[in-house]
Amino acid sequence: MALTERFHELTLEDVIGDRFGRYSKYIIQDRAIPDARDGLKPVQRRILYAMYRDGNTHDKPFRKSAKTVGNVIGNYHPHGDSSVYEAMVRLSQDWKARYPLIEMHGNNGSVDGDPPAAMRYTEARLSAIAAEMLKDIDKETVDFVPNFDDQDVEPTVLPSKLPNLLVNGATGISAGYATDIPPHNLSEVLDGVLMRLDNPDCTVDDLMTVIKGPDFPTGAIIEGVDGIKKAYETGRGKIIIRSKATIEPIKGGKEQIVITEIPYDVNKAQLVKKIDEMRFDKRLEGIAEVRDESDRTAGLRIVIELKKDVDGEAILNYLYKNTDLQITYNFNMIAIHNRRPTMMTLPLMLDAYIDHQKDVVTRRTKYDLQKAKNRLHIVEGLIKALSILDDVIQTIRSSKNKKDAKNNLQMKFQFTEEQAEAIVNLQLYRLTNTDITQLQKEHEELQKTTEKLTKILSSEKELIKVIKKEILELRKKFEEPRRSTIQEKVKEIKVSLEVLIPSEDFVVTVTKDGYVKRTSLRSYAASNPEDFAMKESDYLLFENTLNTQHHLLIFTNKGNYIYQPVYELPEIRWKDLGQHISSIVPIEEGEKVIGAVGVENFDDENKFVLTASKHGQVKLTKLAEYQVTRYSKPIKTMNLKNDDEMMFAFLVTPGKEIILTSYLSYTVRFNMDEIPVTGIKTGGVKGINLKDGDVLAAVNVIDADSQPDLIVVTHRGAIKRMSLSEIERSGRAKRGLVILKELKKNPHRIFNVSVVNEDDQVLLATKKQVQESIEVANLARADRYSNGSLKLDIDTDGELLFVKILHPQREDQEE
């Protein structure tokens, strides 16, 4: 006889796919997504039903939470006690649930995110409105199924007179599905149900005349009616929830912002902490103090005290934009409808509730009708028995036992078994004249009741009339005013840096090696310029006095720029080393700083950024394009090809001329108008036509009508002064004129070309820290074929490090 196969060979993909599919189906249908009819997840339904079965209702005393949790996990929900208790606590939190279904004594958490007390310390009972969820459950209004161990039964759904899905909303995450349904005002939802009952074809626009939008337990201001409408029409939409805040004057000419309502599901303690951190980190200089003054009597109250002469409106706008004082809420209205996860529109939600109520009321009516018919049958038997009482008594007395008496009554007087049972159980006091009258009265009432119930079952119109009546009673009983205010449009927030950041001047410096800092004018004035801290091989690329409300653009050789508001730069003394740019913004390996520009504002249409690359590409872009709101990493400004690098960056205005000089001393001069203005991420155009092996070595920008001199410094330490007239205007993308004499042995190459005036000085510095200062006036003009005169011996003094043009007289005038 062949043995039965004990093992099956299956691939891992098949096994995992099958098991995960089943698990996903379970957590979607039976764990994380609420039912469209009662708006409850299974754990919530089981908690409410267990409390109801245990008599733990709103009209009875509170009972230990641990007892309820034990009942739930012992009879209906075989999961962890902590998950059941957490679900129970959430149903009791009046800042999470618009209409809490559970009342709890003791610590049930807080809006600050504090955990609730352990279940052994708290007490709970069903709330009054929860009774509407369970009303008529014992009248066979819903289906019951066996519990996990087949020892009991539990409801698949609650009768739910309360439209709980809309009223309390829902949130949950399962496999492939998540749901976010906001809470609503009960009165509005019931008005919407009544409208839908009267007109099943009413539109979302019609419904929104009564259901204005979500109504959060924490109140606050909802902005964006279009987002609400989209959500009601499609199931998805977006709204803004903004805190309710007022600005109050206080003594000393100061103001304070008082927040009395915060957005839904925002942790108040973390919100206060973040605002206080902004004050502490000096990201928001205008705040003097942040206090949480919330208590049981005053309710929620956060006070932000401002410094003198600080605009409260601007600070509030900044906080709206950068903290959870304002959040975006995204509707994702998924519920289990007909045992399938479904994206619910507002009409579909109302219809699911209405269909459920029709079913519940129909089943309840059938139950009540059957009960009334059964009683009517008994009453008719009792009336008949009383009319022939002596014969009935004689028959019973002559019977052997109860069973024989019942049989004799059925045989002799044609009573049914139920009637005979009622007669033999009849108490003697019921034989009085009064009771006969009461039976006749009960008979009339039962006939009316059966007629009424039969009419409901036979007429859809009567059924709807019953539902409407019960809805109006529910509305009257639990009516509450709306808490959240709805504004049609989303108010645009404009943050003014001028108000938020105190205006203060700093000396801003950037070095060739990428060290940046801002130094207070006090520290700068108390130090000698030569005391500036930097490494030996480093030198200053940028030094200027900028305001905290200005910006710094730092350019790198990789064709990027770093956007840096001055107020965010590290404040460091003049004598201390700055902070490396890589610790502020992540830069690539090998990415080096090649220049910096200070910007007062980006609105000037006459300002452009000129950039140039090693391979002779030049590019002109409007300064306005360099303004960004996100600047956590370098931003592309020049699209470089192959091994090209960005070498120069300038802030320029129209009406200029450009002079480009290559390493092999080729020089072109042309009007800046020849460079087209392009977008920020383009590669630019050819500025100079370079020979193979040649690279761009210098860029100068001059006024078109000026005739300054040029200082040419070679890599061998030679310097010469030449007139600009030696270089004719030739146009862009030309090879250009040679401005050095080519030597057969050890030829001079361009190290630096700068525009100078008669009263300027030229500072040459070498890598061996040798510096040579030369007065321009002491240099005779030479022609473009001259190599100038040697001022440094690079063999002994070291290779050139940098050339700097000093303007002594102009600096004196500026001071």
Buried (B, 14 or more C-beta within 10 A) or exposed (E): EEEEEEEEEEEEEEEEEEEEEEEBEEBBBBBBBBBBBBBBBBBBBBBBBBBBBBEBBEEEEBBBBBBBBBBBBBBBBEBEBEEBBBBBBBBBBBBBBBBBBBBBBBBBBBBBEEEBBEBEEBBBBBBBBBBBBBBBBEBEBBEEEEBEEEEEEBBBBBBBBBBBBBBBBBBBEBBEBBBBBBBBBBBBBBBBBBBBBEEEEBEBEBBBEBBBBBBBBBBBBBBBBEBBBBBBBBBBBBBBBBBBBEBEEEEEEBBBBBBBBBBBBBBBBEBBBBBBEBBEEEBBBBBBEBEBEBEEEEEBBBBBBBBEEBBBEBBBBBBBEBBBBBBEBBBBBBBBBEEEBBBBBBBBBBBBBBBBBBBBBBBBBBBBBEBBBEBBBBBBBBBBBBEEEEEBEEBBEEBEEEEEBBBBBBEEBEBBEEBBBBBBEBEEEBEEEEBBEEBEEBBEBBBEBBEBBBBBBEEEEBBBBBBBEBBEEBBEEBEEEBBBBBEEEBBEBEBEBEBBBBEBBBBBBBBBBBBBBBBBEEBBEEBEEEEBBBEEEBBBBBBBBBBBBBBBBBBBBBBBBBBBBBBBBEBBBBEEBBBBBEEBBEBEEEBBBBBBBBBEEBEBEEBBBBBBBBBBBBBBBBBBBBBEEEBEEBBEBBBBEEEBBBBBBBBBEEEBBBBBBBBBBBBBBBBBBBBEEBEBEBBBBEBBBBEEEBBBBBBBBBEEEEEBBBBBBBBBBBBBBBBBEBBEEBEBBBBBBBBBBEEEEEBBBBBBBBBBBEEBBBEBBBBEEBEBEBEBEEBEEBEBEBBBEEBBEBEEBBBBBBBBBBBEEEEEEEE
